[in-house]
Amino acid sequence: MAKMKPSDPAYWMLFDEFTSTPNPDVYRDYCYICRDPEYAQMGLPLCYACEACGGHVAVDDSVCDDCGADQQELWYQRKAKEAPGTSDK
């Protein structure tokens, strides 16, 4: 994997105080974000666990690689249930 060069405009981000902590439970060998330590070193958002199954969701996507659940859709569904006057009684 190519390392960032000092001429890259984002190079300074490798040396500031911000970092991200990867979630080892969702690491996938095939994911370029999971494999590249510079994403975490720069403090960028990283891949996260699926709300439906706990599987891998790439930070640049909203669909779980494991179960196909769309995280944006799950978020909208949850917010609709939380809205006043929409209880499921």
C-alpha positions as CSV (number, residue, x, y, z in Angstrom):
1,M,0.0,0.0,0.0
2,A,1.4,3.4,-1.0
3,K,2.2,5.8,1.9
4,M,1.1,9.4,1.8
5,K,3.8,11.7,0.5
6,P,4.8,15.0,2.2
7,S,3.5,16.9,-0.8
8,D,-0.1,15.6,-0.2
9,P,-2.3,18.4,1.2
10,A,-3.6,16.2,4.0
11,Y,-0.1,15.1,5.1
12,W,-0.2,17.3,8.2
13,M,-3.1,15.2,9.5
14,L,-0.7,12.4,10.1
15,F,1.0,14.4,12.8
16,D,-1.8,16.3,14.6
17,E,-3.3,15.2,17.9
18,F,-6.4,13.6,16.4
19,T,-6.6,9.8,15.9
20,S,-9.3,7.2,15.5
21,T,-9.5,3.8,17.1
22,P,-10.3,1.0,14.7
23,N,-12.9,-1.6,15.8
24,P,-11.2,-5.0,15.5
25,D,-14.6,-6.7,15.5
26,V,-15.5,-5.3,12.1
27,Y,-12.0,-5.4,10.5
28,R,-12.1,-7.0,7.0
29,D,-9.0,-7.8,4.9
30,Y,-10.7,-6.8,1.7
31,C,-11.6,-3.3,2.9
32,Y,-9.1,-0.6,1.9
33,I,-10.1,1.6,4.8
34,C,-9.6,-1.2,7.3
35,R,-6.2,-2.1,5.8
36,D,-4.8,1.5,5.7
37,P,-3.5,2.6,9.1
38,E,-3.2,6.2,7.8
39,Y,-7.0,6.6,8.0
40,A,-6.9,6.0,11.8
41,Q,-3.7,8.0,12.2
42,M,-5.4,11.0,10.5
43,G,-8.4,10.8,12.8
44,L,-10.8,10.0,10.0
45,P,-14.0,8.1,10.5
46,L,-13.5,4.4,10.3
47,C,-15.6,1.4,9.4
48,Y,-18.3,0.5,12.0
49,A,-20.6,-2.3,13.1
50,C,-23.9,-2.8,11.5
51,E,-26.9,-1.8,13.6
52,A,-28.8,-5.0,12.5
53,C,-26.2,-7.7,12.7
54,G,-22.9,-6.3,14.0
55,G,-21.2,-6.9,10.7
56,H,-18.9,-4.6,8.6
57,V,-20.1,-1.3,7.2
58,A,-17.5,0.6,5.3
59,V,-17.4,4.3,6.3
60,D,-17.8,5.3,2.7
61,D,-21.0,3.2,2.3
62,S,-24.2,2.7,4.3
63,V,-24.8,-1.0,3.4
64,C,-23.6,-3.8,5.6
65,D,-21.3,-6.2,3.8
66,D,-22.6,-9.1,5.9
67,C,-26.4,-8.8,5.9
68,G,-27.1,-6.0,3.3
69,A,-28.9,-3.8,5.8
70,D,-28.9,-0.1,4.9
71,Q,-27.8,1.9,7.9
72,Q,-29.4,5.1,6.8
73,E,-32.8,3.3,6.4
74,L,-32.4,1.7,9.9
75,W,-31.7,5.2,11.3
76,Y,-34.8,6.7,9.7
77,Q,-36.9,3.8,11.0
78,R,-35.5,4.2,14.5
79,K,-36.2,8.0,14.4
80,A,-39.7,7.4,13.2
81,K,-40.4,5.1,16.2
82,E,-38.9,7.7,18.6
83,A,-41.0,10.6,17.2
84,P,-43.8,11.8,19.5
85,G,-47.2,10.2,18.8
86,T,-45.8,7.2,17.0
87,S,-45.5,4.6,19.7
88,D,-46.2,0.9,18.8
89,K,-48.7,0.2,21.6
